[in-house]
Structures are given as C-alpha cells and as structure tokens.
Amino acid sequence: MTSRIPRDSRLRLVRPRPLAAAPRAMNQRRSRRPAPRPPEGTPAPAELAGMARSRLAGAARLARWADAALRPGRGNATSDGKATLADATTERAAADLGLTPAQIRADWDTARLAGLVEVHGDSARPGWRLRAWDRDDTAVLRGWVALFDAWSLAHPEPAGHEPAAVAEVVSAMPQVLSFLQLSAGPVPVEQLLDLLQQRVRELRTERCEVPYGPQREPASPPAPGTATPVDAEPGEAELAPLLDWALHALASVGALTYGAGQATLTPLGSWAVWVKLEQICVAAQSPAGNIEAVAEDMLRGCAQLRPNAARAEYRAWLAARPVGSAVTELLDAARGEDALLRGLAFEALRVVGAPAEHDVRAVLAEPTLRPYALLWLAEHDGADPEDAHEVLTREEATWLWVDTAAAVADHGEAPLLVRHLESAVQPTVPALLDEVRAVGHPRTVQVLVALAAAHPDPALAKAVRRAAFQVHTGGS
C-alpha cells in the first residue's frame, strides 16, 4: 500500500491578479447593447481630442514647465519649500513662458482641474494625463471632461448671492445644458432663464421650501440688494446674474459660446452632454436599475458585467450623485463581508480618480481595506497595474490572496479557485499554507475547505484540509 505524503508542489511564480479578475472569469454570456452613436454632425474622437488639446494648450504647457523646472513629486522643492505655485514660482513661470502672473495662475488652476497636475498637501506632481497627452486621445478627452465637470470652480461666482442660491443654479444647469444639446443651435438667454427658474422651483418644491397657508403681503418691497427669501418664487432679479455667471463659466472651459443674448454649445460641449446623458440611459436600462441603487446593490448588479460595461455603469452611477457621498458609500460597501464587493468597490473608486484619494488614504489603517487602498494609491501615483502589488508586504499580499479566494469561493467556479493558487507569492504550497494560517483572515477556514474540495490532487487536497482543521481548532 502506497503512503500518500504531501508533496512540496511548486507553484508557478506569476504576478498576482487583481480581484477584478474574479468577476471576469465568472462572466456568463450576455447580450450586448449596440454601441450608441453620437448625434449626427458630432466630430470624430480624434478631432474632438484636437479641440481639447487646443483648449488646454496653455495648461499643458505650464504643467510641462512645472515638471521640468520644479520636478514636482520627485524630492526637489521650490525656493519656498513647496512644489505649488507660490508668488516667487508664479513670477518665475511668467518670465520663463512669457506670460503675465494672472495668466500663469489661470493656467495652473486649469491644469489642476483637468488632471494635468495633481496637488497632494504641500507638493505637486504631473498627472498621468500629462504623460499620455500627445499619444492618447482618450486621456485628453477625459481631462477636458474633468474640467467641464468642474465649471463652477473655473470662474469666480458673483458676489452678493446666498451660497444656497448658487448651489441651486449649479444643480439646475445639467437640465439647461441638456436643453441646449437637444436644441442643436443658438438658444436665447431669456428662454434659458425661464427653464432655470422652472428647475429651481422644482428643486425648492422637492425640499418642501414653499410657503404653506395664508401669506401676508410684505409691508414694503425689499430693499435693493436684499437677498430673496429661500421659500420665495425664484425671480429674474435673483437668477439672471447667476445664469450669466454660469454661462460665462461654461464658456471659459470651452463648453459653449455666449454672446449677443444667446448661447450655443460647442462641439466639445455637445459631445460631453451627450456622453453623460447616454451613461444615465445605459444605467437606467440595466437589469438592476443601477443608477438609483445604493452602492452595494449597484456593485452586485455590475458583478456579472464585462469590465468595460461595468466601468460605464460606475461612471453613470457616480454622475448621478455628489462625489463625496458616493466615495463614502463605496467604502462602506467595501467594509462588508462580501470580498467580491470589496474588490468591485475599489474598481469603482478607480473611476472616481483623484477626488477619492483623501478618503482612500484614510482607510489605510483598516486591515480589511489596507491592501486594496495601497494598490489603488500605487496605481493612482502612476505605477503600472501589473507591478502595483510590489507596494504590499508579504503579509498584506497573503491577506489579499485569501480575500480574493473568498470572493472566488463565494461567486466563482471550482477550476477558478484552483487556478487562483498560481497568483500566490509563496513558492510552495506548504509555505503558502503556513503564511495563510498566520495572516488571520476571518475567511481562512472556508477558503481552505473550498480549495481542498476543488483541487484534483488528493495529496495536496489532504494537506489543505489539514491546514483548515488546524486553523479551526487553533492548533499548529
């Protein structure tokens, strides 16, 4: 009778695969929605990218100057000890580039909003889009869309208006832009003002900010410059200057032209509005109704989608809510027990990009999220996704291996779990089992039991079952 001694089976040393590989392997065949076509007359992507490069030429030039002259993010600092634009740095850039200090500051703000420059605390570094600027049309268009999304920051708001009124106009402008896009031509400002008044009225009604019961007539009309009460009907005197500000701000980022009492979307602006409307329509037609779902349900609805389709769902879901609350919701979903949702939540956070960095850094102290956060930050800092795992310690990599295996065990198939062995950083099965036992993942027993049941090698399966028993009983 031949004894079965657990063999020191060598594992192939391959780069760990991110958790996103698990849902890809679990995909089932799905009917694909035909790729939507932009409205007739929309320029080709290459032409749109050329327009965006032209619009952002000054910002890109300043970002390259900063990369060469200040070496942001590479250990060197400016004379004031920072890699941001202090007064001395502004004067230096103005002299080198032949511009005024005001132009330098404007281009710097544009570069930051477009992701050409990333500021982290008291230092700055070139954004990944700057590296891809001359060769990647998609990166250029995404940079311009980031600027378009931040239009309210690109142009100072008029003084003397309540912050609540400004926020209402910002919230109402997507409807105004949609109307401009559908009109496909010049629209009189008076017509846009009527639409803005209607939308602001709807926003106030949704908040129940309407007067109830008999209302007394005011003893005298409000003095000039007095703020309109929140629950009053929005009037032209209140909204006209704010609409004028919004249209000028959108014109400053290249989304529309504004003059002679009318506004017209530029080709870039029309394309951007169409893209956002299409994203919302795609999400609204998804089986799970992802655009209205909470983060956890949205992620479950995306689990069976192909990567590109899932990213489109993430973008649409994010477009429908404030970035801050969306990031908080995704991180809360990542803290749950489902490891698959944890990985998908960080995939969605990759779509968020720079605005999520602060919150992602804040979860580094949480053991459950730390490996995912480290990988996210490494990729955000420009590391190749294939090499990002190098930022993890051996223990963190092992913890992530177990967490990924838990996702596969819960949602995948047995062969995928067996193949998951190949992504372990340990060179042998005994070494892997020793370190898995030591890492203390709460799903260790379930993962090892599932792996033992799935593996076709009886000797290896026996060793894995023994390891599961030792973890369960606290033995060694």
N, C-alpha and C positions, 0 to 999 in steps of 0.2 A: 504494500500500500504506500503510495507516494505521499509524503507530507507536503502540505502547502505552506510555504514560508513566504511572507510578504516580500515582494521584490522591490529593490530600490529603482523603481521605474523612473527613467529620466523624462523630464518634461522639456518640451521644446521651448527655448528662450525666445519669446516673441514679445513685442510691445503690448502692454495691457490695452485692451479695447475699452472705450468709454461705455457707460451704461446705455447710451443711445443705441449701441449695437444690439442690445436685447430686444427692444421693440421692433427693430428692423428684421431680426430673424424670426420674430413671431407674426410678422405681417401675413395676412391672408390676401388672396387675390380680390381686388376691389375694382369696381368700375370707375374709371377716371372721368372727371368732369372735363369737357373740352376746354383747352386753354382759352381764356377770354381774349377778345381782340379789342384794342383801344378804339375810341371813336374815329371815324373816317377823318383823315386830314392830320392825325397825330404824327409828328415826325418819328423817324426810326430811332431806336435807342441810342445808336452812335451819334446821331445828330442832336438828340436831347442832351447827351453827355457833353458834347461840344459846347452847347449853350451853357451848361452848368459850369464847365471849366472856365468859360469866358466870364461868367458872372462872379466866380470865386477866384479869379486870377490874382487879384491883389492879396487876398487872404493866403493863397497857396505860396505866393512869393515871400510874404512875411514869415510864414511857417518855415520855409526852407532857410531863410536868413537866420531865424532863431535856432534852427537845428545846427547850422554851421557855426554861427557866431557865439551862441550861448551854450551849445552842447547840452540841452536840457535832458535830464534824466540819466546823465552819464557821469555823475560825480563832480562835475565842474559847476560853478555858480557864477552869477554876475557879480559886478562890483558891490552891489548892495546885499549880497548873500542870498539872493533868490534868483530863480530862473523865470520869474514872472516879469511883466513889464513895469518896472519902476520908472520914475521920471528920467533917471540917467539912461536907462536902457531905451526908453522911447526916443530920447534925443539922439542916441547913437544909431538907432534903426532909421530915424528920419534922415540923418546925414548920409548913411550908407546907401539908402534906397532912393534918395532924392524926393522925399515926401514931407508933408507937414506932420507935426506931432499928432494933430487931430486925425489925419488920415491913418497914421500908424495905429492909433488906439481903435479906430473903427475897424480896420482890417484885422487887428488882433481879436476883437470881440467876435467878428465873423468867423475867423479861423477856429475859435473855441466852440462856437455854436455848431459849426459844420464838422467837428471832429478832426480837423487838421492838426489841432494842438490840444493836448489833454493836460489839465492842471490838476495836480494832486498836492493838496496842502500848500506848502510854500515853494513847490517846484513844478516845472512844466516839462513836457516831452512831446515829440512829434507823435501824432496819432497814426494808427495803422493805415488810414486812408491816404495820408501823405505819401507813404511808401508805394502805394498802388496807384497813385494819381494819374500817371501818364500811360498806364497799361490796362487799367481795369475800369471800364465804363460803369459797371455796376457800383463799384465803390464811389465813383464820382457822383452818380445819381443819388445814392444813399446819403452822401454828405450834403447834397443840396436839399434833399427832403428833410434831413435833420435841421437845417437852417430854416426851412419852410415851417416845420412844426414849432419852431421857437420864434415865430414872427413877432410875438408880443414882447419879446426881450430885445429885439433888434432895433427898436425905435422907441425913444422915451415917450411915455404916456403923458397926456396933457395934465398940467397942474390944476388943482382945484376941484377934482372929482373924487367922489367916495370910492374907496377900493372895491366895495361891493358892486357898484355900477360898472367899473372897469371889468371886473370878473364876469359880470353878466354879458357884456359885449364880447369878451373873449370866448365865452361858452356858446354864444349865438352865431359867431362868424362861420362855423362849418356849414350851417344852413345857407348863409349868404353866399359862400363860395360854391356850394352845390348849385344854387340858382344861377350864378354866373357861368358855371360849367355847362349847365343844360341850355343856357341861352346862346352859347357859342358866338358871342359878339358883344358889342358895347351895350351896357345897361345904364340908364340914367341913375344918378345918385339918389334922386327922390324915390325911385322905385325900391332901391336897396334900403333906404331909410324906413320905408313902410314895412318891408319884410323884417328888418331888425326890430322895429317896435313890436311887431306881432310876436316874434320869437321871445323877446324879453318878457312880454306879457305872459306868455306860456310858462316861462321859467319861474316867474313870480307866483303864478297860479299853482304850479306844482309844489312850491314851498308854502302854499297857503298864505302868502303875503298879500291878501286882498282884504279890504275893509268889510266888516260884517255889520248889519243893522243900519239904522238911520245915521246919516253923517251930517254933521253941522257944516254949514258953509263957512269958510275962513273969513275972519273979520276983515282982513285986507290981503291983497295979493302978496306973495313972498317977495322979499327984497331981492334985487338983482344979486346974483352970485350965491344965493342961499341954496343949499343942497335940497333936492326934491326928496320928500319922504319916501321911504322904501316901499310902502304899500300903495303909492300913487301910481296912476297910469303913466307909463313912460311917454314922455313928450319929445318933440323935436329939439327943444332947447336943451334937454338933457342928453339926448343920444346923438344929435348931429355932430358935435365936436368929437365924440368918441368914435363914431363911424369914420369921420375924416382921419382921425389918428390911425385906426385900423387899416384903412385903405392905403395910407402913406406907408405904414409899416410893411404891409404885404408888397407894396411896390418896391420898397427898399431891398427886399430879399429876392426880387425878380419874379414874383408870382403873378403880378398884374401890372397894367399901366393905368394911371389915374390922372385925369385932367379934363378940362373943358366940361365939367359937370357929369362925367361918366367914367365907368371903369370897365376894363376888359382883361380877361385872363390871358397871360402869355402862354405860349405852347407848353413851357415847363409847368406853369401853374395849372393849366387844364389837365395835363397828364397826371400830376400829383393828386389832384382832386379825384380823378377817375380811378387811380390806383387805390385810394383809400375807400371809395365807395365800393369798388369791386371786392376788396378784402372783407368789408362788412357783409356784402351779399353772399360771399362764399361761406362765411361763418354762419350766417342766418340759415343757409340751406344744409348745413351739416346735420347728421342724424342726432347729435347730442344738443344742438342749439347752443354751440359753444360761446357765442358772443354774450349771451345773457347768463351763462352758468358761473358758479363760483369756481375758484381756481382748481380745486380738487376734481370737480366734475368735468371741467374743461380738459384737464390733463388726462383723465380716464377716456374721454371722448377722442383724444388725439393719440392714444397709445397704439392703436392699430393702423394709423395713417403712415404713409411713406414719409421720409424725413422732410422733403420739400413741402408736401401738403401740410405736415404738422407745423412747420415754421410759418406758413401762411395763416394757419389758424391762430398761432401765438400772436402774430402781428395784428390780426383783426381784433382779437380779444383785448390786447393791450391798447389798441387805438380807441376802444370804447370806454376807457376808464383812466383816471389820473395815474401817472406813473408811480407815484409814491405808494398809493394804496394797492396797486397791482403787485408791486415788488413785495410788499408786506404779506399779501395774500399768497403769493407763490412760496415764500419762505415758510409760512405757516403750513402749507401743504407738504413741503419737504420735510417738516418735522414729524409727520405722521409715521405710521408703522409700515406703510407700503413702500418698499425700496424702489419699485419702478417709478412711482410718482416723484420720489426724491430726485432721481436722475432726470426725469422729464421736466421737473420744475427748474432745474439748473439749465436745461436746454432752452426753456422759455426765457430765462434770465439772460442767456447769451444774446437773444434777440433784443432784449432791453438795452444791453450795452452799458456805456459809461454811467448813465443815471443810476444804475443799480450798484455801482462799486462800493459806495459807503455802506450800504446795508449788507452786502456780501462780506465785506471786511469785518463787520460787526459780529458775524456768526462764526468767526474763526475759533472762538473759544468753546463752541458747542461740538463735542466729539462726533456726534452723528452727522453734522454738516461740514465739519472741517475739511475732509478730503475733497469734497465737491467744491467747496469755496476756494481751496488752494488751486485746483485745476482751473476753475473759472478765472481767477485772478491772473494765473500764469498766461492763459490764452489772451486775456484782456490786455496784458502787458506786452503782447506780441510774440509769445512763444508758439512754435508750431504745435498744433493739437496732438501730433504723433509723439512729440517729445515733452509735452506738458507734465506727464507723470513723473518726470525726474525731480519735480519740486516736492514730492511726497517722501516721507521717511519710510523705512521698511514696514514699520508697524501700521502707518496710515495706508500704505498700499495694500497690506493684507486685510485691513478692516474694509477697504473699498472692494476688494475681491469677494469677501464674504457677503457684503451688501448687494453687490451685483448678482452673486449666485442666488441670493434670496429672491431677487426680482425674477430671475430666470426660473427658479423653482416654482414660484407662485403663478407666473404668467406664460412660461415657455414650455418647451418640449424636452424630453429626456436627452436626446442627442445634443441639444444645445448646451445643456448643463455639463455633459461630458466634455464637449469642446472647450468649455469655459476653463478647464484645467490648464489649457495652453497659455492663458493670459496671466498665470501666477508668476510672481517674480522669483519664487523659490525654485531651485534647480531640480529638486526631487520631491516625490510625494511625501516621504517621511518628514522632510524639512517643512513642507507646506502644512502638514497636519500639526506639527509641533507649534508653529507660529500661529496657526488658526486657533488652536486651543488657548494660546496665551493672550490673544488680542482682545478676548472678552466681548465679542459681538453678541447681542441678545438672540440672534437667529442662528448661532453656530450649530446647535444640535440639529435643528430642522434641515439646515443646508447639508450637513454631513450625511444625515439619514437619506435625504433625497439623492445625493450623489452616489451613495453606496447602492441604492436601489436601481440607479440608472446605468452604472458602469458595467460593461460586459466582462471585465477581467475579474474573476472570482477572488483572486488573492488580493488585488487592490481594493475591491469592494469590502472584503473582510477587514482590512486594515482601517478603512474609513469608518466602518461600523464600530470597530473597537474604539476609535478616537471619539466618535459620537457618544458612546457609552461612558467614556472617561470624563467627557465634559459634563454629561448629565449627572453623574454621580459625584463629580468633584475630585475624582481620582487622577492618577498620573500613569 
